[in-house]
């Protein structure tokens, strides 16, 4: 894997880059649609490509439990299994072990847990998490880490950071010693909850190990939004300038804008796809809850400024009808729109950074959202408090 910086914004830490992998190049900043079980729910690979998705995320925990990583390996790896020829990033499974498992027990060696599917017992270690991701054949795999919940005590967060560093060392060793389907990058994950000093200590230790990229984990897990933004704003510029920076599981359109402003290159979140299935649609004029009776006879598209297939062809009235009738087409059309919105948002930011106009674009983004919502949506903090990557 290779990463290069193409352009930077003069008034923030925002930057455009290009990620080169065995399955193609990815322009950053980028949003990765989540394909939990080898599928971005309701869409085909061709539809994802048409929307402009360059890289998607697969889930180690879910694919390990069903259909099984060894079965996927026998069938040629995840790319061939799901007929997706572009890059794939797989997470370590750590978040799901701590959030979905019916019972889990954390030990130094790894985590013992019960499957949320059938109650069967399993044991996941840094070595097995790497082995599973090697079987899947992803372009980027993640170290096994402990995802701390919120709230958490400082004492436990400190213990968790130390364990995550030890697991990162074991992940790196296993990654170097385990064969897979070809070149695969390994990212380390910075933990520490909302405690800045623990985050900085974790990063320092991960830098000593050395990884192909660095991610910020355990954000958007229940902490207040100001806490999440504070960690992202302080930590992202401290990640290595020459390597990809990834914030995991984040988030809203505003979160993406602020992350890019901090210098983050990669994002993933289930929000656009999950919200689509729940009837919540993102637009340039704010969110639209298509379930509302107010749209029952509305002939307008979801977003008059959107050029996606859904907005070109269908009215709010029809989309509401599909949702109320529980038609499967509802999920597809809503998901097409929401992913188009997210991917186009990233494209707009890349263009603005390339033109040296990101600060103005960001101001206009909040002004437009405020104008249609009637709420004060000024950016969460002034740029005066934003740590700068002086080498940019």
MOBEL-V735864 format. One record per residue. N is the residue number from 1. SS is DSSP state (~ for helix, > for strand, _ for the rest). OMEGA is omega in radians with two decimals (none if undefined). Layout:
# MOBEL-V735864
N_SS_OMEGA / N_SS_OMEGA
This chain:
# MOBEL-V735864
1___3.10 / 2_>_3.11 / 3_>_3.08 / 4_>_3.09 / 5_>_-3.08 / 6_>_-3.13 / 7_>_3.13 / 8_>_3.12 / 9___-3.06 / 10___-3.02 / 11___3.12 / 12___3.06 / 13___-3.11 / 14___3.13 / 15_>_3.01 / 16_>_3.13 / 17_>_3.09 / 18_>_-3.11 / 19_>_-3.13 / 20_>_3.13 / 21_>_3.14 / 22___-3.10 / 23___3.05 / 24_>_-3.11 / 25_>_-3.13 / 26_>_3.05 / 27_>_-3.12 / 28_>_0.07 / 29___-3.02 / 30_>_2.99 / 31_>_-3.12 / 32_>_3.03 / 33_>_-3.06 / 34_>_3.08 / 35_>_-2.94 / 36___-3.04 / 37___-3.11 / 38___-3.14 / 39___2.94 / 40___-2.88 / 41___3.03 / 42___-3.10 / 43___3.06 / 44___3.06 / 45_~_3.12 / 46_~_3.13 / 47_~_3.09 / 48_~_3.11 / 49_~_3.14 / 50_~_3.11 / 51_~_3.13 / 52___3.11 / 53___-3.14 / 54___-3.11 / 55_>_3.11 / 56_>_-3.12 / 57_>_3.01 / 58_>_-3.02 / 59_>_-3.09 / 60_~_-3.09 / 61_~_-3.07 / 62_~_-3.11 / 63_~_3.05 / 64_~_-3.13 / 65_~_-3.08 / 66___0.17 / 67___-3.12 / 68___-3.08 / 69_~_3.14 / 70_~_3.08 / 71_~_3.11 / 72_~_3.11 / 73_~_3.13 / 74_~_-3.13 / 75___3.00 / 76___3.12 / 77___-3.01 / 78_~_3.13 / 79_~_-3.13 / 80_~_-3.09 / 81_~_-3.10 / 82_~_3.11 / 83___3.09 / 84___-3.01 / 85___-3.13 / 86___-3.06 / 87_>_3.08 / 88_>_2.95 / 89_>_3.05 / 90_>_3.06 / 91_>_-3.01 / 92___-3.04 / 93___-3.09 / 94_~_-3.10 / 95_~_-3.10 / 96_~_3.11 / 97_~_-3.07 / 98_~_-3.08 / 99_~_-3.04 / 100___-3.08 / 101___-3.13 / 102___3.10 / 103___3.02 / 104_>_3.11 / 105_>_-3.08 / 106_>_3.09 / 107___3.14 / 108___-3.11 / 109___-3.10 / 110_>_-3.07 / 111_>_3.02 / 112_>_-3.08 / 113_>_3.06 / 114_>_3.11 / 115___3.06 / 116___-3.09 / 117___-3.03 / 118___3.11 / 119___3.13 / 120___-3.06 / 121_>_-3.10 / 122_>_3.12 / 123_>_-3.11 / 124_>_3.13 / 125_>_3.05 / 126_~_-3.12 / 127_~_-3.14 / 128_~_3.10 / 129_~_3.09 / 130_~_3.14 / 131_~_3.13 / 132_~_-3.12 / 133_~_3.02 / 134_~_3.09 / 135_~_-3.14 / 136_~_3.10 / 137___3.13 / 138___3.11 / 139___3.12 / 140_>_3.04 / 141_>_-3.05 / 142_>_3.02 / 143___3.01 / 144___-3.06 / 145___3.03 / 146___3.09 / 147___-3.11 / 148___3.11 / 149___3.01 / 150___-0.02 / 151___3.09 / 152___-3.13 / 153___3.10 / 154_~_-3.10 / 155_~_-3.14 / 156_~_3.12 / 157_~_3.12 / 158_~_3.09 / 159_~_-3.12 / 160_~_3.10 / 161_~_3.14 / 162_~_3.13 / 163_~_3.12 / 164_~_3.10 / 165_~_3.11 / 166_~_3.10 / 167_~_3.10 / 168_~_3.09 / 169_~_3.13 / 170_~_3.10 / 171_~_-3.13 / 172_~_3.13 / 173_~_3.13 / 174_~_-3.13 / 175_~_-3.14 / 176_~_-3.03 / 177_~_-3.04 / 178___3.12 / 179___3.12 / 180___-3.07 / 181___-3.12 / 182___-3.10 / 183___-3.13 / 184___3.10 / 185_>_3.10 / 186_>_3.12 / 187_>_2.97 / 188_>_-3.08 / 189_>_-3.14 / 190_>_3.11 / 191___-3.12 / 192___3.10 / 193___-3.09 / 194___-3.09 / 195___-3.03 / 196_~_-3.10 / 197_~_3.10 / 198_~_3.08 / 199_~_-3.12 / 200_~_3.12 / 201_~_3.13 / 202_~_3.13 / 203_~_-3.14 / 204_~_-3.12 / 205_~_3.13 / 206_~_3.10 / 207_~_3.11 / 208_~_3.11 / 209_~_3.12 / 210___3.13 / 211___-3.13 / 212___3.12 / 213_>_-3.07 / 214_>_-3.12 / 215_>_3.01 / 216_>_-3.10 / 217___3.08 / 218___2.92 / 219___-3.10 / 220___3.10 / 221___3.11 / 222___-3.14 / 223___3.09 / 224___-3.11 / 225_~_3.10 / 226_~_3.11 / 227_~_3.14 / 228_~_-3.13 / 229_~_-3.14 / 230_~_3.12 / 231_~_-3.11 / 232_~_-3.11 / 233_~_-3.12 / 234_~_-3.00 / 235_~_-3.05 / 236_~_3.13 / 237_~_3.14 / 238_~_3.08 / 239___-3.07 / 240___-3.08 / 241___-2.99 / 242___-3.12 / 243___3.13 / 244_>_3.09 / 245_>_-2.97 / 246_>_3.00 / 247_>_-2.99 / 248___3.00 / 249___-3.11 / 250_>_-0.09 / 251___3.12 / 252___3.06 / 253_~_3.11 / 254_~_3.10 / 255_~_-3.14 / 256_~_3.12 / 257_~_-3.14 / 258_~_3.10 / 259_~_3.09 / 260_~_3.11 / 261_~_3.13 / 262_~_-3.11 / 263___3.12 / 264___-3.09 / 265___-2.99 / 266_>_-3.14 / 267_>_2.92 / 268_>_3.07 / 269___3.09 / 270___-3.00 / 271_~_-3.09 / 272_~_-3.12 / 273_~_3.12 / 274_~_3.13 / 275_~_3.11 / 276_~_-3.13 / 277_~_3.09 / 278___3.05 / 279___3.12 / 280_>_-3.04 / 281_>_3.11 / 282___3.10 / 283___3.11 / 284___-3.14 / 285___-3.13 / 286___-3.09 / 287___3.10 / 288_>_3.06 / 289_>_-2.99 / 290___3.12 / 291___-3.04 / 292___-3.13 / 293_~_-3.13 / 294_~_-3.10 / 295_~_-3.04 / 296___3.13 / 297___-3.11 / 298___-3.08 / 299___-3.06 / 300___3.03 / 301___3.10 / 302___-3.12 / 303___-3.12 / 304___-3.12 / 305___-3.08 / 306___-3.14 / 307___-3.12 / 308___-3.13 / 309_~_-3.11 / 310_~_-3.10 / 311_~_3.11 / 312_~_-2.95 / 313_~_-2.91 / 314___-3.13 / 315___3.03 / 316_~_-3.14 / 317_~_-3.12 / 318_~_3.14 / 319_~_3.08 / 320_~_3.11 / 321_~_-3.13 / 322_~_-3.11 / 323_~_-3.12 / 324_~_-3.13 / 325___-3.13 / 326___3.07 / 327___-3.13 / 328_~_3.12 / 329_~_3.10 / 330_~_-3.12 / 331_~_-3.10 / 332_~_-3.08 / 333_~_3.12 / 334_~_-3.14 / 335_~_3.06 / 336_~_-3.11 / 337_~_-3.06 / 338_~_3.12 / 339_~_3.05 / 340_~_3.14 / 341_~_-3.11 / 342_~_-3.10 / 343_~_3.09 / 344_~_3.07 / 345_~_3.12 / 346_~_3.12 / 347_~_3.09 / 348_~_-3.13 / 349_~_3.09 / 350_~_3.13 / 351_~_-3.12 / 352_~_3.11 / 353_~_3.14 / 354_~_-3.14 / 355___-3.10 / 356___-3.04 / 357___-3.05 / 358_~_-3.11 / 359_~_3.13 / 360_~_3.12 / 361_~_-3.12 / 362_~_3.10 / 363_~_-3.13 / 364_~_3.11 / 365_~_-3.14 / 366_~_3.14 / 367_~_-3.14 / 368_~_3.13 / 369_~_3.14 / 370_~_-3.09 / 371_~_-3.09 / 372_~_-3.11 / 373_~_-3.07 / 374___3.14 / 375___3.07 / 376___-3.11 / 377___3.08 / 378___-3.13 / 379___-2.98 / 380___3.13 / 381___3.09 / 382___3.14 / 383_~_3.13 / 384_~_-3.13 / 385_~_-3.04 / 386___3.08 / 387___-3.10 / 388___2.97 / 389___-2.99 / 390___-3.13 / 391___3.14 / 392___none
